[in-house]
Amino acid sequence: MSSLTPQEIRSAVRTALAEDLGPGDATTLACIPLESRSLARMMAREDLTVAGSQFAEIAFRELDPNAVVTRVTTDGHRAPKGTCLLSVEGSTRALLSAERVALNYVQRLSGVASITHRFMSRIEGTGVRLLDTRKTTPGWRRFEKYAVTCGGGTNHRVGLYDLILIKDNHLAALVDAKPNAIAAAVARARAAFPKLRVEVEADTLEQAAQAADAGADIILLDNMSPAQLREAVTKIGGRSKTEASGGVRLDTIRAIAESGVDFISVGALTHSAPAVDIGLDFE
C-alpha cells in the first residue's frame, strides 16, 4: 500500500473535527480566555507501538496553525509506558478542542500497530509474513492498513481491485464448471485480468491440489490444523505460495508458522484491535 499523504490525513481530520465541534466547543468557549496558551504532552500509559502521530499533529494545527508540535517518537517505534509521544504548545482553546480527535486517531491506530507487533513477535525467526485482511473499519481501511505496517505486518490486498481472491462463494457459483470450479475460475481470472495475481481459497486438501494444478499464485488454506497445513504444503510442493487463515490466535500462530506456509493472515489485527491507553497531559 502506498504511504498516507498529508492531504488524505488532513481531509479525515477535518471531517472528525467538524463532527466533534459542531457549532463550537461550548465548554472551552465558556471557560477558557481567548488569549490563554498551554503546553501539553501526549503520553503512553501502557507499552505500545506508535502509529498515527501525524493525525494528531494535523488536528492541533487545524485549530491553531501556529501551534508548535514536536513528535518525540515516530510511527513504528516501540514506546514503553510513560513515554512522551509528542508535545504541543499553542492556544489552550485549540488544544482542548482538538484533544479528543487527536487521541482517537493515535489510540486506535497505535492499537492496531501494537497487536500486530505482538503477533509478529510470536513468529520471529520463521520467515513467515503476517498479513492483514479487508476486515477494517469502513472509511479507515488505508489508515488501519498503514498501522499494520507500523507494527511490522504486511498488507494483503487493499480492496477488491488489486488481487484476485477466488473464495468459497465464488466456487459455489461455479459448481457445474468443467473440469472443476477452481480450474475454471483461475482460467477466467487469468483471461480477464492477466496482470493481477490469482489466489484461491481451499477448504480441503483436494481443493489445495486443484488450485496448485490450476496455477494459482497463492493458495489460502482456510481453517486447517498445523498437521493439515503441513500436508497441504507438501502436496502443493512449491508450485504456489501458501497462506494460512482462519481463527489464528497469539497462542496458535507459532505452530501455524512452523507448518511451512509462506503467509499467515489475521483479521483480528484490524477488526479486534483494542485502542491503547494514551492521554494528553497539560503542564
MODA-V369839 format. One line per field, one symbol per residue. ss: DSSP state (H for helix, E for strand, L for the rest). psi: psi as a letter, one per 30 degrees, with the letter a starting at -180 (. if undefined). burial: + if it has 24 or more other ideal C-beta (glycine too) atoms within 12 Angstrom, else -. A space follows every 50 residues. Layout:
BEGIN
ss=???
psi=???
burial=???
END
This chain:
BEGIN
ss=LLLLLHHHHHHHHHHHHHHHHLLLLHHHHHHLLLLLEEEEEEEELLLEEL LLHHHHHHHHHHHLLLLEEEELLLLLLEELLLLEEEEEEEEHHHHHHHHH HHHHHHHHHHHHHHHHHHHHHHLLLLLLEEELLLLLLLLLHHHHHHHHHH LLLELLLLLLLLLEEELHHHHHHLLLLLLLHHHHHHHHHHHHLLLLLEEE EELLHHHHHHHHHHLLLEEEEELLLHHHHHHHHHHHLLLLEEEEELLLLL LLHHHHHLLLLLEEELLHHHHLLLLLLEEEEEL
psi=kllkleeeeeeeeeeeeeeeebfljeeeeefkkefkklklkjkkglklkk kgefeeeeeefefjfgkjkjjellkfkkjlkfkkellkkakeeeeeffee eeeeeeeeefeeeeeeeeeeffgkfffkkkkaagilkkfgeeeeeeeeee fflkkakeaffgkkjjaeeeeefgfglkfleeeeeeeeeeeeiffklkkk kkfleeeeeeeeefgkekkjjkhkleeeeeeeeeeehgfllkkkljgkle ffeeeeegfglelkkjffeefgkkkljkljkk.
burial=+--+----+--++--++--++---+--+---------++++++++--+++ ++++++++++++++--+-+-+-+-+++++---++++++-+++++++++++ ++++++++++++++++++++-++--+-++++++++++--+++++++++++ ++++++++----++++++-++--+------+++++++-+-------++++ +++-+-++++++++-+++++++-+-+-++++++-++---+++++++-+-+ -++++++-++++++++++++--+-++-+++---
END
